[in-house]
Amino acid sequence: MDQNHELVSKTTILSLKVRPQSVSKNERQGKRYSDNGSELAKRKLLDFDSNEKIVTPYRLQRHSVLGTNFETLILQPPVETMFWTVSNNEKTKFFYDSSSHEAQALDYSYIRRPIESLYAKQTKGDKSIYNKVLSNYHDISVEGMQSPKHSRAQKLSQKQAKPSISQSKFNSQIITKVRQISKQIQDAKEILFHSWIKLIQASNGYESLNQGHVYKYFIGKGNNSALVDRLMKQRWWWIRVDSPTNANFIWTQLKQPLVLEKMSTCNNYSKIVDSTPSATSILPKFNAENLENELGYHKITNSRSYTKLNIISLLCGNDEIIHNHLPDNGNLGLKKKLFKNLSKYYHSKGVSVFDHIPLTFHIEKGLDDDNLRLFENSYTPGSLWIVKPGENTNRGNGILVSSDLTEIRNLIYKNEGSRTYIIQKYIENPLLVNKRKFDIRCYALITGIEGQIQGYFYKEGYLRTSSKEFSLKNYDKYVHLTNDAIQNKSEDYGRYESGNKLSYAEFQRYLNANYSGTDFYTDILPQIEKLIFDSIAATYQILNLQKKKQTFEVFGYDFMIDQQFKVWLIEANTNPCLELSGSYLAKLIPEMLDNALRIALDPLFPPFVNHKKYKTYVQECNLKNDFTLIFSSTKMSQWIN
């Protein structure tokens, strides 16, 4: 083998990924072929011999084309918003063909420099060349610079860096192709954004038009209002005002009765036009496999709860108002009412509510309450109980963990007449993470639009861990209460996890190491989703009793898991904490909240499509949806009847 040839191979190995298959004549002519069942688009291969191996373009270039670095031109074209899929461990970028209304795929691993044929054509020694190059991988630094003993190869590479005529022609073709792809992707994003708006509108039975209006939003103080403001500022067709009086969108920590009084009611009700599970004709048809799935639209349209309703309302103008709280959210968010409503719901199903929540007693009348007698009959010395206010509290306020019956009675007596209490059996065999207790916080979005109640479950959540090791003998609040408002005062806060938080993926790695065979996503998450569905089904008829036209709310649900991997619903919270405590929440919460606004707000108040900022916004916004539609009042009525 020529020594120069070998050294050039060594200098380029960082940017090459050898594909083991040979290229057939049909493939060189640009015909389609199947790669392990994944259909890729047409591709043009330049200057290949029949025995050449395909190599990828991940290389370091030392020349420019029209002032643009050639490496950047291939690997980082101005198409950052392409839709990625993974096939056979290789990434493929999809682009939208506006002329044929089909998505195609461009596999950049088939673009190559003609000068690579210098060694790619050495067919007899292919195997030994690549083996030898890989064995000398340590001689090359990550920047692609040669070690001193390869200076000869470096000089040779510099001589070859000047593009030939055929190279320049190839570069021109690439530039043209990238520009075409960029335009096609812009068209695709506009179509997908418009389709998203329409499918949400159709499922609620309304259509909303923006005739050039600029809407007004008001944000109250507290609970990371700056985050909400930042998300709204990205929506250029909204402006912030200092008073809720003339605002179209009012975001506050607590429900505002005066705002709800101003809102009009819905007197007409939509009827189902298409009740099939896959009523997706409103979406554009893409040939690219899994494109819609990559964006998460199937989590809405493929849901058994998705319906396409007839349009009964045409909304436009500045008179519409939406509030971030459901009028009767206490029926779900107050501990005492959630217990009452779940009890009725599960009783109607012929099952015990205590199969889903811990044994619970609601004490309304102080020491004279009959439920207190029932609790005392269930109490055994040494058993552990948790006592919570029945209303108007969150973030760990007013909670007592105790096994002392006298202490529990004294707490109830001290506040007799001023509040009610929930006494709940403590889960004494919780699943632990590194010997510490945790609970799971996840999110649900409930919308009340035009008389329809719909519920959505967000796919990501997190574990809230305690700062001290678990023990039934130690009643320290840092052992038993995982609320961030409590744990962040512990001296060990953040010692084991950033902000005492774990992602689902991190938890799965813990399960893999300690409970092999248990999968969070298939064994635990479906239990959580079912409990959220049940809680909405138990309350949907009493969440918006006055049928206000436009309301929504994000709820924070808390769950625990016992050592048998059974999930228990603990509570649902209005006004869940939106503070970004830890690096993981800094990503999770903004994405979740923005996604919620794209479901609840944007379809009601869409941007003006003829505005000069519209195209820029659509290109920069996130089209991905991670909320799954799990409940529809229209479908629920069908199932009941």
ABEGO torsion letter per residue (X at the ends): XBAAAAAAAAAAAAABBBBABBBBAAAAAGBBBBBGGBBBBBBBBBGBBAABBBBBABBBBABBBGGBBAAAAAABBBAAABBBBBBGGBBBBBBBBAAAGBBBBBBAAABBBAAAAAAAABAAAAAAAAAAAAAAAAABBAAGBBBAAAAAAAAAAAAAABBBAAAAAAAAAAAAAAAAAAAAAAAAAAAAAAAAAAAAAAAAGBBBBBAGBBBBBBBBBEGGAAAAAAAAAABAABBBBABAAABABBBBABBBAAAAAABBBBABBBBBABABABBAAABBBBABBGAAAAAGAAAAAABAABBBBBBABBBBEAABBBBABBAAAAAAABAAAAAAAAAAAAAAAGBBAAAABBBBBBBAAEAABAAAAAAAAABBBGBBBBBBBABGBBGGBGBBBBABAAAAAAAAAAABGABBBBBBBBBABBBBBGGBBBBBBBBBBBBBBGGBBBBBBBABBBBBBBABBBBAABABAAAABABAAAAAABAABGAABBGGBBBAAAAAAAAAAABBGBBAAAAAAAAAAAAAAAAAAAAAAAABAAGBABBBBBBBBBBBBBAAGBBBBABBBBGBBABBBEAAAAAAAAAAAAAAAAAAAAAABBBBAABAAAAAAAAABBABBABBBABBAAAAAAAAX
